[in-house]
Amino acid sequence: MTVTPSELPPHPKEHDDLALPVADRAFLTRLALRRSSKVIHLADPGPDKTTLEAILQIGARVPDHGKLGPWRFIVLTGTHRESLGQKLADLLESRSKDPEPAQLAAERARFLRAPLVIGVVSAPVESSKVPRWEQVLSAGAVCYNVLLTANGFGFSGCWLSEWICYDGAALALLGLASSEQLAGFIYLGTPTQPLRERARPEIGPRVTFWQP
Ligand SMILES: Cc1cc2nc3c(=O)[nH]c(=O)nc-3n(C[C@H](O)[C@H](O)[C@H](O)COP(=O)(O)O)c2cc1C
């Protein structure tokens, strides 16, 4: 089955009445069995332009204290994926006396691993009411919601930070301001392999019911 954005409800306006949640077995089943793909198992086709727009629009419908929208997207598509990879390879080469050719080649191909890559930037704003931490959490929610929305359109994906998220020069290449952080890259595409369950943290020891 394919779902096109035109089949979905239009973007509501502020103060429009919205449907209340109803029990939804398909929705819960999807969440109960949700799994990321390995990046090496993501292939063409990726989301088209209209689907990408919907993934971003729906993906950004996250809890956001103060309606600050403290996040933004950097979309990598087509040949620009390789151009950025080349810049990262150049950066690594400039830092090393004897760079490994294989490492430089891997860097050039980094964003070619999936047809579509979305960088999610945490972009907190000055606020006397909303702590920075809450704004950062909202960016994390965007990452997850983008993944889920892509799943809804039949794409698979994974959320990776790798070294780039923690390298000032790499972040500058992407155009991040010093006040911003890269929450990660959401790699999206069509899975070439079945998904296999991974070990999950046990919930029991992580839950307490507070009592006085
Ligand atoms: C912020 C963040 C960064 C991540 N970065 C990486 C990474 O660089 N490399 C990696 O193998 N997995 C990384 N992961 C883990 C994968 O995205 C994924 O969660 C994991 O493979 C399990 O997938 P699933 O539980 O969604 O199926 C990261 C997860 C988060 C939340």
The ligand as an SDF file (V2000), in Angstrom:
LIG
                    3D

 31 33  0  0  0  0  0  0  0  0999 V2000
   20.8790   10.7700   19.3720 C   0  0  0  0  0  0  0  0  0  0  0  0
   21.1640    9.4170   18.8050 C   0  0  0  0  0  0  0  0  0  0  0  0
   22.3050    9.2190   18.0710 C   0  0  0  0  0  0  0  0  0  0  0  0
   22.6020    7.9660   17.5580 C   0  0  0  0  0  0  0  0  0  0  0  0
   23.7360    7.8030   16.8440 N   0  0  0  0  0  0  0  0  0  0  0  0
   24.0820    6.5870   16.4230 C   0  0  0  0  0  0  0  0  0  0  0  0
   25.2960    6.3940   15.7260 C   0  0  0  0  0  0  0  0  0  0  0  0
   26.0480    7.3260   15.4780 O   0  0  0  0  0  0  0  0  0  0  0  0
   25.6040    5.1380   15.3430 N   0  0  0  0  0  0  0  0  0  0  0  0
   24.7810    4.0710   15.6110 C   0  0  0  0  0  0  0  0  0  0  0  0
   25.1140    2.9370   15.2560 O   0  0  0  0  0  0  0  0  0  0  0  0
   23.6000    4.2300   16.2490 N   0  0  0  0  0  0  0  0  0  0  0  0
   23.2400    5.4490   16.6630 C   0  0  0  0  0  0  0  0  0  0  0  0
   22.0580    5.6270   17.3170 N   0  0  0  0  0  0  0  0  0  0  0  0
   21.1720    4.4590   17.5350 C   0  0  0  0  0  0  0  0  0  0  0  0
   20.2370    4.1850   16.3620 C   0  0  0  0  0  0  0  0  0  0  0  0
   19.5960    5.3260   15.9090 O   0  0  0  0  0  0  0  0  0  0  0  0
   19.1090    3.2410   16.7670 C   0  0  0  0  0  0  0  0  0  0  0  0
   18.4080    3.7870   17.8190 O   0  0  0  0  0  0  0  0  0  0  0  0
   19.5510    1.8960   17.1640 C   0  0  0  0  0  0  0  0  0  0  0  0
   20.2740    1.3410   16.1440 O   0  0  0  0  0  0  0  0  0  0  0  0
   18.3430    0.9960   17.5220 C   0  0  0  0  0  0  0  0  0  0  0  0
   17.3420    1.2020   16.6750 O   0  0  0  0  0  0  0  0  0  0  0  0
   15.7810    1.0690   17.0270 P   0  0  0  0  0  0  0  0  0  0  0  0
   15.6220    0.8730   18.4740 O   0  0  0  0  0  0  0  0  0  0  0  0
   15.2060    2.3710   16.5480 O   0  0  0  0  0  0  0  0  0  0  0  0
   15.3580   -0.0930   16.2160 O   0  0  0  0  0  0  0  0  0  0  0  0
   21.7280    6.8760   17.8020 C   0  0  0  0  0  0  0  0  0  0  0  0
   20.5550    7.0860   18.5330 C   0  0  0  0  0  0  0  0  0  0  0  0
   20.2730    8.3340   19.0430 C   0  0  0  0  0  0  0  0  0  0  0  0
   19.0160    8.5120   19.8560 C   0  0  0  0  0  0  0  0  0  0  0  0
  1  2  1  0
  2  3  1  0
  2 30  2  0
  3  4  2  0
  4  5  1  0
  4 28  1  0
  5  6  2  0
  6  7  1  0
  6 13  1  0
  7  8  2  0
  7  9  1  0
  9 10  1  0
 10 11  2  0
 10 12  1  0
 12 13  2  0
 13 14  1  0
 14 15  1  0
 14 28  1  0
 15 16  1  0
 16 17  1  0
 16 18  1  0
 18 19  1  0
 18 20  1  0
 20 21  1  0
 20 22  1  0
 22 23  1  0
 23 24  1  0
 24 25  2  0
 24 26  1  0
 24 27  1  0
 28 29  2  0
 29 30  1  0
 30 31  1  0
M  END
$$$$
